[in-house]
Structure formats: structure tokens, C-alpha cells
Amino acid sequence: MGCEVAFYLLLVAFSVALISYNILVSSVTPLRQDFPDPDGALILSSHPGFLSIEPNVQNPLDEGEGKEKKRRMKKKKSRLFHTVVTSSDSVYNTWQCRIMYYWYKKKRNMTGSDMGDFTRILHSGMADRHMDEIPTFVADPLPDGLDNGYLILNRPWAFVQWLRSADIKEEYILMAEPDHIIVNPIPNLSKGGLSAAFPFFYINPEKYKTVLRKFYPADKGPITDIDPIGNSPVIIDKESLKKIAPTWMNISLAMKSDHGADKAFGWMLQMYAYAIASASHGIGNILIKDLMIQPPWDAEVGSKFMVHYTYGCDFDANGKLTNGKIGKWRFDKRSFMQSPPPKNLPLPPNGVPESVVTLIKMVNEATANIPNWEI
């Protein structure tokens, strides 16, 4: 009887020790959770607050598929680009940014998108009341007088500050503008070390060869190396933009101070400066006309990616373009310099191009859904 009691006590002691060991091991094991990303694929989180129960045995085929899925996700993540716009604190720029950001959010997670995070670079030097609405980096403006009254010269300087100071997780950047509306999810169109850029018909380096040689000497290469682009829209890898940005800024300032260049390029000056800076660093561009449309001249949206509403849209009552004359129906962003456009703008008459109708419908949807729109 004594031996049986001793054996029983020994068995109880061993069981308690085993349970204690299991509890101890469990308490120091990292806890992880797999959760779906917006595309439905699985990515691994190391957040300590999550718990997962993983099987001890995996089917070799399942394990292989899991590795392939992670490889594809890693590749996709490496192609994400950060969308960025620069803006002053004017009412005019601000309402455009709010509409741009509204549509960015709607298109970001759609199939085909490589769109990562978003930043508005506010180059007023001060925070505004939309900081909580739009992810914003506040940059300092140029010193007084240095822009010579050309406010857009703050753009390259703002990019220099952002690239030096911000934590940009994506390896690529899409430079866009406040008056862009994303109509279809945008993939990363850059490839093979080349940026993806929209070609502007009015950027003509060959026409201004003599002036441009002051800033792009013959030993740099032929004038044809300078692409017919501005800085936006451009999808570019982050490291290349870090090289270009200071050169872009310095060339912009030098061109503005040069009477011949300032006279030749006018409002296009910083666009030419970016194109020169890109060529100076050997950064080539894939010219993609379908990256953007510009109503009313481009009539169809189709599979294009952005609408740029820089031109006034004026039509008569029959839907005919009035070619520079104020129309019976019109939409021009410059009509809203001091206050944002009202909600529910009237739609254009029948016969107006699809691009213009789409633009007004997208503006109306945004203004109907953005909180405190008219404040």
C-alpha cells in the first residue's frame, strides 16, 4: 500500500511539472497572425497582440504554394508607389487637393492598382485645418523674393525637403498635381530603370535649343535627350528622384533669373527645368500618352488613368465647344479661386464629350461626400 501511494504522488508531481513547463514555453513563444490585405492575399503580421494557432504538420504542396504567394506579395509590394502632390495653402489649391485625395482613396485598393500611401506637400510653411483629412508634409517656402513672383518655384524646393526628411516606405513615387482626378486604378508603369511620364505637346526642347544649351551643355548630350515632360505626372523610382530634385531646383532658379529663359518658357519654366534635370542624371522616360487626358480636347476616358482639368470647358446649349468664348455652360477651375465649387454642379448639355461629363460627375460625387465641403 505504501509503495502504491508513493508511486501515485510521484505521478502527480510529474504531471504538474509537465503542465508548468508547457505553460512557460507558451508564454515566451512569439504570437503571430495572418490577416488578409485589401486584395485578399495573406501577409504576415508580427503584431504582439495577435494570436494564431498553426498546425504542427504542413502539406509540402501547401507550404510551397505559401512560399510562392509570399514571393508574389513581396514582388507586388516592391512595385508600390507613393502618390504625392504639392500645394500652397490657397483656397484654390486646397479644394482641388481634397477632391484629388477623395478619388485616390476610392481607387487605391482596386484591382490593378500599385498605389501605396499619399502625401500632400504643403509648401506654405504652416499647418492648415485639413491636416487630419489629408496626409500632409509641411515644407518651408523659398526665402522671400527668391521665387521672383513665380510661386511654382516652391515645388522643386518642397520635394527636396520631403525627400530628405520624410519616411517614404514605397520604392517608387507618382508625382501628381491638385487638379488631377484618378479615374482608373494606376499600375506602376515604369520599368527597366525608366520612369513613366506623360508627354506634353507644348514642351518642345528642339525649338529652344539655343536657350537650353545654357543649362544642358553639349558635352551632356544631344538636345533630344531632353524628353517633352514636366515633373507631373511621372512615376519614378525614389532614388532617382532624390538625385534629380536638387538639380531640378537649382536649374529652375537659374532659369528664372535668366531673362532669355524666363521669357522663352514663362509658366512652363519649371517643367523644362525638370526635363533637363532628368536628362542630366541620365534618367530616361517611357512616354505614355494614356497616363492622362485633358478635357475638353481629349473626348474619351476609356482606360486612361487620370483627368487633368487644366483647361476651361465652354459649350453652347447644343453641346458645341465655343473655342475660347464663355459658353452657355461652362466649367473652369479658375472660376473658383476664392471659394470652392458648390455642390451639385449642373451637368453639361447633350453632345458634350464623355470626358467633360465624367469630370463633372466626379467633382459632384466628391463634393457631396467630403465632410464640411463648403467651409
C-alpha positions in Angstrom: 0.0 0.0 0.0 2.9 2.4 0.9 4.5 1.8 -2.5 1.3 2.5 -4.3 0.8 5.8 -2.5 4.4 6.9 -3.2 4.0 6.0 -6.9 0.8 8.0 -7.1 2.3 11.0 -5.5 5.3 10.8 -7.9 2.9 10.6 -10.9 1.0 13.7 -9.8 4.3 15.6 -9.3 5.5 14.7 -12.8 2.2 15.8 -14.3 2.2 19.2 -12.6 5.8 19.7 -13.7 4.9 18.9 -17.3 1.9 21.3 -17.3 4.0 24.1 -15.8 6.7 23.6 -18.5 4.1 23.8 -21.3 2.6 27.0 -19.8 6.1 28.5 -19.5 7.0 27.7 -23.1 3.7 29.1 -24.4 4.2 32.3 -22.6 7.6 33.1 -24.3 6.6 32.0 -27.8 6.1 34.9 -30.3 2.4 35.3 -31.2 1.6 35.9 -34.9 -1.4 36.3 -37.0 -2.1 36.0 -40.8 -4.6 38.5 -42.0 -6.0 39.5 -45.4 -4.7 42.6 -47.2 -7.2 44.6 -49.4 -6.5 42.2 -52.4 -7.4 39.1 -50.3 -3.9 37.7 -50.1 -2.2 36.8 -46.9 0.6 38.8 -45.4 2.4 38.0 -42.1 2.0 40.4 -39.2 4.3 40.4 -36.2 2.0 42.5 -34.0 2.3 41.0 -30.5 -1.4 41.4 -29.8 -2.4 38.8 -32.4 -2.7 35.0 -31.8 -2.8 32.3 -34.3 -3.0 28.5 -33.9 -0.7 26.9 -36.5 -0.8 23.2 -37.4 2.3 21.2 -36.4 2.3 19.4 -39.8 2.0 21.2 -43.2 1.3 19.5 -46.5 4.5 20.0 -48.6 2.4 21.3 -51.5 0.6 23.8 -49.3 3.9 25.0 -48.0 5.3 25.5 -51.5 2.2 27.4 -52.5 2.5 29.6 -49.4 6.1 30.5 -50.3 5.1 31.3 -53.8 2.2 33.5 -52.6 4.6 35.4 -50.3 7.1 35.8 -53.1 4.4 37.3 -55.3 3.2 39.6 -52.5 6.8 40.7 -51.9 7.2 41.5 -55.6 3.9 43.4 -55.6 4.9 45.4 -52.5 8.2 46.3 -54.1 6.3 47.9 -57.0 4.0 50.1 -55.0 4.4 53.8 -55.5 3.7 56.8 -53.2 1.4 59.4 -54.6 2.4 63.0 -53.8 1.0 66.4 -54.7 2.4 69.8 -53.9 0.1 72.6 -52.8 0.0 76.1 -51.5 -2.4 77.0 -48.7 -4.7 78.9 -51.1 -8.4 78.1 -51.2 -7.9 77.3 -54.9 -5.2 74.6 -54.4 -6.9 73.2 -51.3 -10.3 72.3 -52.8 -8.5 70.6 -55.7 -6.4 68.6 -53.3 -9.5 67.5 -51.3 -11.1 66.2 -54.5 -7.9 64.5 -55.6 -7.5 62.7 -52.3 -11.1 61.6 -52.3 -10.7 59.8 -55.6 -7.3 58.4 -54.7 -8.9 56.7 -51.7 -11.6 55.2 -53.9 -9.2 53.8 -56.5 -6.3 52.8 -54.3 -7.3 49.2 -53.5 -9.0 48.3 -56.7 -7.7 45.5 -58.9 -4.7 46.6 -61.0 -3.6 49.3 -58.6 0.0 49.7 -57.4 -0.9 52.8 -55.4 0.7 53.0 -52.0 0.4 55.8 -49.5 -0.4 59.5 -50.2 1.1 62.8 -49.2 0.2 66.4 -49.8 3.3 68.6 -49.6 2.1 71.9 -48.2 4.8 74.5 -49.0 3.3 77.3 -47.0 5.5 76.5 -44.0 2.4 76.2 -41.8 -0.2 73.6 -41.0 -3.7 74.2 -42.1 -7.1 72.9 -41.0 -7.1 69.9 -43.4 -4.1 68.1 -41.8 -6.4 65.5 -40.3 -8.2 65.0 -43.6 -5.3 64.6 -45.9 -1.9 63.1 -45.0 0.4 66.2 -45.2 4.1 67.1 -45.0 4.6 70.8 -44.3 7.6 72.3 -46.2 9.1 75.7 -46.0 8.6 78.1 -48.9 11.6 79.6 -50.6 13.0 82.7 -48.9 11.2 85.9 -49.7 11.9 87.2 -53.2 13.7 84.1 -54.4 10.8 82.9 -56.5 10.5 86.2 -58.3 6.8 86.1 -58.1 6.6 82.6 -59.7 5.0 80.6 -56.9 5.5 77.2 -58.6 9.3 77.5 -57.9 8.4 76.3 -54.4 7.5 72.9 -55.9 11.1 71.6 -56.5 12.3 73.0 -53.2 9.4 71.3 -51.4 10.3 68.0 -53.0 13.9 68.4 -51.9 12.7 68.8 -48.2 10.2 66.0 -48.4 12.7 63.5 -49.9 15.3 64.4 -47.2 13.0 64.3 -44.2 10.0 62.0 -44.8 9.8 58.3 -44.1 8.7 57.1 -47.6 8.1 53.4 -47.4 7.5 52.8 -51.1 10.4 52.5 -53.6 8.5 54.5 -56.3 6.8 57.8 -56.4 4.0 59.2 -58.5 4.2 63.0 -58.8 0.7 64.3 -59.4 -1.0 67.7 -59.1 -4.0 69.0 -57.2 -6.1 69.3 -60.4 -5.7 65.6 -61.3 -8.5 63.2 -60.7 -7.8 59.4 -60.7 -10.4 57.7 -62.9 -8.9 54.2 -63.1 -6.6 52.4 -60.7 -3.0 53.1 -61.6 -0.4 50.4 -62.0 3.4 51.1 -61.8 4.1 51.9 -65.5 7.8 52.4 -65.0 10.1 49.6 -66.0 13.6 48.7 -66.9 15.1 51.6 -65.0 13.0 54.1 -66.9 10.4 56.4 -65.4 6.8 56.6 -66.8 5.8 60.1 -67.9 3.1 62.0 -69.8 4.3 63.8 -73.0 3.2 67.4 -73.3 2.7 68.6 -76.9 3.8 72.1 -75.8 7.2 71.0 -74.4 9.5 71.3 -77.4 13.2 71.2 -76.4 14.4 71.3 -80.0 12.6 74.6 -80.6 14.5 76.2 -77.7 17.8 74.5 -78.3 19.9 77.7 -78.1 18.4 78.7 -74.7 18.5 75.2 -73.3 22.2 74.9 -74.0 22.9 77.3 -71.2 21.6 74.7 -68.8 22.3 71.5 -70.7 25.7 71.9 -72.4 26.7 70.0 -75.5 29.0 67.7 -73.5 26.0 66.4 -71.7 24.5 65.0 -74.9 22.1 65.9 -77.7 19.0 68.1 -77.0 16.9 65.1 -78.0 17.9 63.5 -74.6 15.5 66.1 -73.0 12.1 64.5 -73.0 8.9 66.5 -73.6 7.7 66.2 -70.0 7.2 68.1 -66.8 7.6 66.6 -63.3 4.0 65.5 -63.3 2.5 63.1 -63.9 5.7 61.0 -63.6 6.2 57.6 -61.9 9.8 57.3 -60.9 11.9 55.3 -58.5 12.7 57.1 -55.3 16.5 57.0 -55.5 16.4 58.6 -59.0 14.1 61.4 -57.8 16.5 62.0 -54.9 19.2 62.7 -57.4 17.0 64.8 -59.7 15.3 67.0 -57.2 18.2 69.3 -56.1 19.3 69.7 -59.7 15.7 70.5 -60.7 15.5 73.1 -58.0 18.8 74.8 -59.0 18.0 74.8 -62.7 14.6 76.3 -62.0 16.1 79.1 -60.0 18.8 79.7 -62.6 16.3 79.8 -65.5 14.0 82.2 -63.6 17.0 84.5 -63.1 18.0 84.3 -66.8 16.0 86.8 -68.9 16.1 84.8 -72.1 15.0 81.6 -70.4 12.3 83.3 -68.4 10.9 84.9 -71.5 11.1 81.8 -73.6 9.5 79.4 -71.1 7.1 81.5 -69.0 4.7 79.4 -66.9 6.4 76.2 -68.3 9.8 77.1 -66.8 9.9 74.5 -64.0 8.6 71.8 -66.4 11.6 72.4 -68.7 13.8 72.5 -65.6 12.6 69.1 -64.5 13.1 67.6 -68.0 16.7 69.0 -68.1 17.4 67.7 -64.6 16.1 64.2 -65.6 18.3 64.1 -68.7 21.3 65.5 -66.8 21.2 62.4 -64.5 20.6 60.0 -67.3 17.1 59.2 -66.2 15.1 58.2 -69.2 11.3 58.1 -69.5 8.7 55.9 -71.1 6.3 58.4 -72.7 2.8 57.3 -72.0 0.0 59.4 -73.5 -2.7 57.3 -71.9 -1.5 58.2 -68.5 -3.8 61.3 -68.5 -6.5 63.1 -70.5 -7.1 66.8 -70.7 -10.8 67.8 -71.3 -12.3 69.2 -73.4 -9.6 68.3 -76.0 -9.5 64.6 -75.1 -13.0 63.4 -75.6 -13.0 59.8 -74.2 -11.9 58.4 -70.8 -11.8 54.8 -71.7 -8.9 53.0 -69.9 -6.9 56.3 -69.2 -5.8 56.8 -65.6 -6.2 60.4 -64.8 -8.2 63.5 -65.8 -6.3 66.8 -65.8 -8.8 69.7 -65.7 -6.4 72.5 -66.5 -8.4 73.8 -69.5 -11.7 75.7 -69.3 -14.7 73.8 -70.7 -17.1 76.1 -72.5 -20.1 74.8 -74.6 -23.2 76.3 -76.1 -26.7 75.0 -75.4 -26.3 72.4 -78.1 -23.1 70.9 -76.7 -20.8 72.6 -79.2 -17.4 73.8 -77.9 -17.2 77.6 -78.1 -13.5 77.8 -78.6 -12.3 80.4 -76.2 -15.6 82.2 -75.7 -17.6 82.0 -72.5 -20.2 79.3 -73.1 -23.8 78.9 -72.1 -22.5 76.0 -70.0 -19.0 76.2 -68.6 -16.6 74.7 -66.0 -13.3 76.3 -65.4 -11.3 75.7 -62.2 -10.3 79.4 -62.3 -13.8 80.4 -61.6 -13.3 79.1 -58.0 -10.1 81.0 -57.0 -11.7 82.4 -53.8 -14.2 79.7 -52.8 -14.7 76.0 -53.7 -17.2 75.0 -56.3 -20.7 74.5 -54.9 -22.2 71.0 -54.6 -24.2 69.6 -57.4 -22.8 71.5 -60.4 -25.2 71.3 -63.4 -24.3 68.6 -65.9 -23.3 69.8 -69.4 -25.8 69.6 -72.2 -26.2 66.7 -74.6 -23.4 66.3 -77.1 -20.6 67.3 -74.8 -17.6 64.9 -74.7 -17.7 62.0 -72.3 -14.5 63.3 -70.6 -16.3 66.5 -69.6 -19.4 64.7 -68.3 -17.2 62.3 -66.3 -15.2 65.2 -64.8 -18.4 67.0 -63.6 -19.9 63.8 -62.2 -16.7 63.0 -60.3 -16.4 66.5 -58.9 -20.1 66.3 -57.8 -19.6 63.0 -56.1 -16.6 64.2 -54.2 -18.2 67.4 -53.0 -21.3 65.5 -51.9 -19.3 63.1 -49.7 -16.3 65.2 -48.4 -17.3 66.4 -44.9 -17.6 70.2 -44.4 -17.1 70.8 -48.1 -18.0 74.5 -48.3 -16.1 75.5 -45.1 
